[in-house]
Amino acid sequence: MSLWETLLGIAGMALITVLTRGFFLIPEREVPMPDWLRDGLRYAPLAALAAVIVPEIVMTQGELVSTWKDARLYATAVATAYFFWKRGILGTIVSGTVVMLALRIGLGW
């Protein structure tokens, strides 16, 4: 590809990205939506996050984790417990990371 084709491709992708992500920001007034759709869109970020995170926790190389000697399971449990106890994001991340590193480095899991 030439330089101009590359620049044109980058500019085209940037334009498509701005249009698709800014779809709800471009109109001057609010886009009318049924209440059921508005309620459903509230849960979309949580569903997308779960769709990305859960397979990383319970799967290894495309298969379900077959042993309890997996640091990710314990780190997830500790981080979840911490979040429900204190409701703090930073502490959740730190507690999960500490458990994960302790089990991986300390026990070799």
C-alpha positions, 0 to 999 in steps of 0.5 A: 500500500502506498502512503496515501492509501494508508492515510485514506484508510486511517482517515476512513476508519477514524470517521466511521469510529466517530460516527458510530460512537457519537451517534447519540451525541450528534442530534440536537434533541434526544433520540426517541426510544421505547422505555424497554430499550432505554432500560435494556441499554442501562445493562449493556456495559455490565453485560459487555464487561461480564462477557469479556471478564468471565471467560478469562477467569474460568477458562484456560486455552479454550477449556474450562478450568479443571482444577481448584489450583488456579489463582484466578479463582481465589483472586476473583473470590477475594476481590468480590468479597472485598468489593461487597465489604467496602465498595471500593474499586482500588481496594478491590483491584489491590486485594485481587492482585495481591492474592493472585501474585501470592498464589502464583509466585508463592505457590507456583499456581 
